[in-house]
């Protein structure tokens, strides 16, 4: 979506335009908006306009100071589609369908720089305690021994508690949330992801993507190289074990990426050759999410892409 957003009414019109386009391709039913909400993010540098859909799912439009950056819709399983013979099956599995766009590794461009930071990453404010998010809801009883399955093209491998504890050490790491808060200087008991996979015997390719999935079904995706070079699996925090709200028994830590990438209650790791959306990526959040470049959202505004390319 290109152009500007001068008012909430224009943002609402943009969402309705997106739904009309999807309705023409996917078929009627379930794409009628039933409400409208506005959420400021990152110290009001960005605004997310959203609407729930009558048949389930939601539509979202992201703007930065009046410039439309991206628009996305998440449709419920069972949505009737006329895209191709396999579209219905893919929707029922909960996968995203990209209309007219191949699932290729994205080209990363710097995000919009709206104002100077205060020594921290742009748009962030330090707070003393974590804010707890659980898109899929808090899980039930915490398993006593974290067993993480690793799925690769060569086979399935298991990361057990012993391998995690043997590879883990206490590290001081910061966490930055896409909404604008940062918790800095916390001590994590964490094992380097590359070493954990090596101990499990899982082959590690030179490129591709890592999809992390929680026990409740939440998923996030990150470039495999980033995850291997700078990623950890954490089992403790501030001198003790992880609490349930922090992701016990184990969670992914990707300190250079925004916090929605750090899947809690980690149950599965998938090594993929091609990109797929996770939970928030399907809702317009960035494929990589690098904090230093303020990669909060997928930028699909051609005018903004051209401006970023000229500044690079």
N, C-alpha and C positions, 0 to 999 in steps of 0.2 A: 504494500500500500504506500503510495507516494502522496506528498502534499503536506499541508499543515492542519493543525487542530486548534481552532481559535476559541472553542467553547465546548462545554459538555454535550450540547446538542449535536455539534459536528462529530464528536467522538461516537455518540450513539448512532448517528447516521452511518458512520464508517463501519461499525459493527453490523448494522443491518445490511449494508452493502455486501459485506463478507458472507453473511448467511444466505443472501439471495444467490450469490455466485455458487456457493456450495450446493444450494438447493437445485440449481440448474444441472449440476453434474451428478450429484448423489441421489437425486430423486426427492419427492416431497415427504414431509413428515419429520417431526422432531426438531426442526430448526427455528422454531418461533421463540424469540426472547420473552422471558417472563418477569425479569426484573433488571435493575441496572445499578452498578456499584462503582465507586471510585476509591482507589487506594494510592496514596503518595508513598514513594520509596526513596531511600538513600537521601535523607534530609531534603525531601521534596524536589530532588533533581529530576525524578521521573514520576510519571503518573500512569497507573494501570486502570483502564476502563474495562469493566467486565459485565457479562450478563449470563445468567443461567438459562438453559434452553428447556422448553416445555417437556421434551422427550428425554431429558437427561443430558449431561455434558455442559459445556460452557464455551463462550466466545470471549476473547480478550484482545484489547488494543493497547499498545504501549506508546506513550508520547514523552518527549523531553522538551519542556518549555515550548510547547506548541508544535513541535515537529513530530509527525507520525513516524515511528521507527519500525513497528511490526504489528501484524494482526494474525491471530491464530484461533482455530476452533478445535475443541476436543469433543469428539462424538462418542456416544455410548456404544457398547457392543451390541450387535444386532441391527445397526443402521443399514437400511437397504441401499446398495450402491450399484451404479451402472458404469463404473469406470472400466473394468475388465473382468473376465470370468473369475479371477481369484480375489477380487476386491472384497466380496462379502466374507470370505473365509478370513482374510487378514484383519478386517474390522472386528470380527467376532473374537479374534485372539488379542484384540486391544492394540494392534500395531497402527502406526500412523501411515496414512496414504498421502504421498506427495504428488500433487496434480501437476504434470508437465515438468517435473524436476527430478533428476536422477539422484539417488542416494550416494553422492560422492563426497569425499572429504571437503569441508568448507574452506574457502579462502578467508583467512583472518585479517581484518583491518582494524585499526584502532577505533575505539568507540568515541563518541562526542565528548570533548573536554569542555565542560560548561563553566568551571570556575576553579581557581587554584585550591589545592588541599591544604591541610594544616600540619603536614609532616607525615600523616597517615595516608593510605590509599584514598583517592578522591571519593568524596561522598560518605565517608565512614566516621563514626563517633565511638570512642572507647567507652565500654560499660563494664562494671565489675563482675556481672554474672551472666551466664548463658540464658538466652531465651529458648524455651523448648518448643520445637515444632514436631508434629507427627501427622503427616499428610494421610497416612493410612490408619491412624489411631495407634495408641500405645498397645504393644503386644501383651499377651497373657503372662504366665509365669516365665521367668528368665531361665533358659536352659542352664544346667550346672556346668556343662562342658561345651564350649563353642566349637562346632564342626561346620566348616565352610566348604561347600562343593565348588570346584573350579572346572568349568566347562570350556574345552578347547576343541579345535577341529580334529586334534589327534585322540581325544578321549576325555574322560572325566577323572578328576583327582580330588583328594580330600585334604583339607588343612585342619589338623586337630589342635587341641589346646596345648599339647606338649610342644609342637613345632612353633606355635606363636610365642609361648613363654621363653623358649630357648633363644629365639631371635630378638626378643624385645629388650629395650633399654629405656631409661627415663630421658625424655627430650623436652625442651621448652619450645612450644609452637604456638603461633597465633591462629585465630579463626576469624574470618570476615564474612558476615552475612550479606547477601545481595540486598536486603532491606535497608542496610546502612549502619548496623552496629558491628563492633569488633570487640572480641575478648582476647587480651594479649597476655603473653608471659605465663601461660598455664603449663604445668608439667604433666606430660602424657607418658604412660608406659606403652610403647609402640614398637612394632617390628617393621623393618623396611619391607615393602610389598615384594620387591624383586627377590629378596632372600627367602621370604615365606614361600613364594611359588617354587623356588629352587629346591627347598627342603621337601616340598610336597611332590617333587618330580615332574611338575607341569612344564612343558616346553614353552618358551617365551619367544614369540616372533619379534622381528625388528620393527614392525609397524602394525597399525590397526587400531582398534578401539577396545576399551574396557567398559563393560556394563556391570554395575553392582546392583544386586537386588536384596532387599531386606526380607525378614521373615514375614512381614505383613504384605509384601508385594510391591512396595515402593522401589523405584529404580532410578539410577542416574548413570550418565555416560561421560567418559573422559578419554582424551587421546591416550593410547597405551603408553607411548613414550613418556608423557608427562607423569602418568601414574607410576611407572617403573622407576623413574629417576627421582621423583619427589614425593611418592606416596607411601603410606604406612597403614598397618592395621593396628588399632589401639585396643588394649584390654584393661588399662588403668588410667586414673586421673588423680593428680594432686596427692600422691602417696598411697592411694587405695585402689580397689577395683572400680571399674565403671559402674555407675548407677544405671538403673533402667532407663531413666529419662535422657541419659547421655549416650545410650546405645548398647548397653550390656546385652550379651557378653562380649561382643566385639563390634567395632565400627571402622569404616574406612576414613582415613584422614588424607586430604590433599591440600596442604597448607597454602599453596600458590593459587588455588581455585576457590571460588565462593562456596559457602557452606552447604548449599543444596546438593553439591556433588558428594559430600561426605556421608554416604549412606550409613544409617544406624541399623542396629540389630542385623548385622551383615550375615546373610545366609548363602548367597551365591555370588560367584564372580564368573562372568562370561568373557572370553577372549574372542573378539570378532574381527573379521577382515574388513567389514564395511560399517558405516555409521547407521545407528538407529536412535530414535528419540527415547529418552527416559521420561519420568513423570513430568518434571517441570520444563524440560526441553520441548515436549509436545505442546506446552502452553506458552511458548514464545521465548523461553530463556535460552541463553547462548549455548552452542555446542561445546565450547571449551570452558568458558567462564574464568579467564585469567584475571585476577584482581588488579594486577599492575596496569593492564590496559582497559580496565573498567568494562569487561565483556559481560555485561549483565543480560543483554537481550540479543536475539538474532536480529540483525539489521537487514530489513528487506525493502528499505526505501531507496530506490535507485539514485535519487538526487543526493541523499546523504552518503551513499557509497562513493559516488563520484567526488564529492567534496573531501572525503577521507583519503581517497587515492591521491588527490592533488596535494594534500598536506603531508603525505608520507615521504 
